[in-house]
Amino acid sequence: MRAKRLSAMAALGCGCIALIWGLVHLHSIFRDERQDALDAVVARQRALAEYAHQELSARLNKQLAQARPTITAALEDPLLSAKDIVFIEEGEQRLPRAAHFAREEAGLAGRVWECLRSHCDGSGNAVPWPTEGPFQERLATFRALEKDLAAVDRDSIEDGVRKMLSLRALYVIDVRLELPLTLFMVEQLTKFARPDRKLMSLLLRDGYAADGVRIEGLQRMLLSRRDRFSEHGFSVFGKRIMDLSEPAGVAVVDFRDRFAERFSLLGLPKTLDEPSLVRDGQALWFVTPERGRRLVGVRVELFTLVAEIERLMMDRKLIEAGDGLHFEIGSGVTTLSSVVAAANSSRWATLTQAAESRYRLKSLLEFIVALLSFGVVALSVIVYRRRNRFLELKSEFVSAVSHELRTPLASIRLMAETLERRTKGVEGARDYPTRIVRDVEGLSFLVENILSFDRLQHGRWVPKLQRVLLSDIVDKLDRDRDTWARREAELEREGLDELVLDADPDLLLLLLTNLARNAVQYGERDPAVIGIVAEASGGRVVIRVRDNGVGIPDAQRERVFDDFYRATDPTGRGERGSGLGLSICRKIVEAHEGVLSVAETGPKGTTFEMSFAAAAPIEHADEAEES
């Protein structure tokens, strides 16, 4: 009983451990599910941010690629706008052209201009200007041209203009001398000769090429060399060029726009290692390095780019209405690769909250299941203890009743045997005393079975092992045939001679008695035949007890060994038993560390097989003791 209780408590403990492990494992699954859901939200955000970053990079590079022809053209032509492009070479900002002027207040160009207008002497003392070299040659040619203009000698004027242009193509002089001289020549031509539009366009704007040499028009010359003039001189010459261009029908709109531009040096780095976004005040520039210590870039409107990327991602169902993109671009220089993109959406908070809500709900359900489970376990323990207490009380009651029955049964048997002796030969007594004795013996056997079951169940009957000759036990069983045989029975034996067991003789006799009694009770053939066969095998003695009864149904082959279980009686005799016989038999065999089982069963009978530890033959044992 104690072993069953310990096994039950062990099983209950293992169940509790398994339950706790299962709950912990289930909670870890819930936690992993929540983390997976949160990671999925973060992964979705990262994927969208990466997509937005790649799209931003692609659009910036595309915008720069589209601006490259403009950059190349603006480097060659100062009349083109360079407002939204940048070009830095060797640390010098070439585009957009910064509005920095010469420091001198009254520059050389201004003095040359005034001298030409006032027809000062050519000594150069008032300017001063070079008194020899290309400029003096050009100045002398211009003086001659002035005389031809005054005389309105068209052929001479044409020759003089052609000679002036040839000298410009042949010699390069200081722009501060070149520009005022050429400008004054155009002014005089306009005043006296009324030159055609093509010539005016050539001189004022387009320039011309001669022998592979490019001659700039005055508009481009002034814009590209503005740093050689003072701010006042630049303003005077620019306005004069515009005054001459408009009446002559020469394009002047772009020149006026470039003339009015006053770009300052941008706060851009002189060198970069990789494509970057640079903030300069309110402007944002995308700048990338090139070979030769060059930086090229374009001004970008981040808001416009973000709006375009958002529309694209909405069209592709990557984001929804109400979602937005954000790019973290700090002040100064931010490399394109380090720009942090983020997709802002209320869905992220909703998905995160949903994951947390599911986790809390599952955790609550898990807690409730744990409470219910441990409540069931606690209730089971209480029920089990009460059941055990009930069984203990029942066992104590049965034991007490059985003990109380032994004394009156012994008295009844004694008196019945006395009555049997004294009425022997008395015709009126018939076989009543004998039947009383037989019934008393059956009832005594039942009481002894109950007491034996109780002692074996509670471990109070420990086998007292000794060398037992199996044939002696079978002989005693045969002598007590009246105890277990209610009808004619025969006992057969085979291979029992000299087989010695290490067993408790009383328990072994009780075992064989119960098997023989069952064979007689559950049999319909007369006589009932019980065969006992034994053989030694591998240090064990295997005993087989067979009968010629009706057999045991296959469904009951194991159940017949259960406590208080009574198999179906197909004989129809109505004999009842306690259902303890085979249960006692198995407990006895197990107490001897053996196994009892149904080896064979069928309509011709049943064979039970068991094993016991073998002992040395008795005569051999005696010899060993004597030696």
Secondary structure, 3 states (H helix, E strand, C coil): CHHHHHHHHHHHHHHHHHHHHHHHHHHHHHHHHHHHHHHHHHHHHHHHHHHHHHHHHHHHHHHHHHHHHHHHHHHHCCCCCCCCEEEEECCEEEECCECCCCCCCCCHHHHHHHHHHHCCCCCCCCCCCCCCCHHHHHHHHHHHHHHHHHHCCHHHHHHHHHHHHHHHHHCCCCHHHHHHHHHHHHHHHHHHHCCCHHHHHHHHHHCEEECCEEECCHHHHHHHCHHHCCHHHHHHHHHHHHHHHHHHCCCCHHHHHHHHCCECCCCCCCCCCCCEEEEECCEEEEEEEECCCEEEEEEECHHHHHHHHHHHHHHCCCCCCCCEEEEECCCCEEEHHHCEEEEECHHHHHHHHHHHHHHHHHHHHHHHHHHHHHHHHHHHHHHHHHHHHHHHHHHHHHHHHHHHHHHHHHHHHHHHHHHHHHCCCCHHHCCHHHHHHHHHHHHHHHHHHHHHHHHHHCCCCCCCCEEEEHHHHHHHHHHCHHHHCCCCEEEEEECCCCCEEEECHHHHHHHHHHHHHHHHHCCCCCCEEEEEEEEEECCEEEEEEEECCCCCCHHHCCHHHCCCCCCCCCCCCCCCCCCCHHHHHHHHHHHCCCCCEEEEEECCEEEEEEEEEECCCHHHHHHHHHC
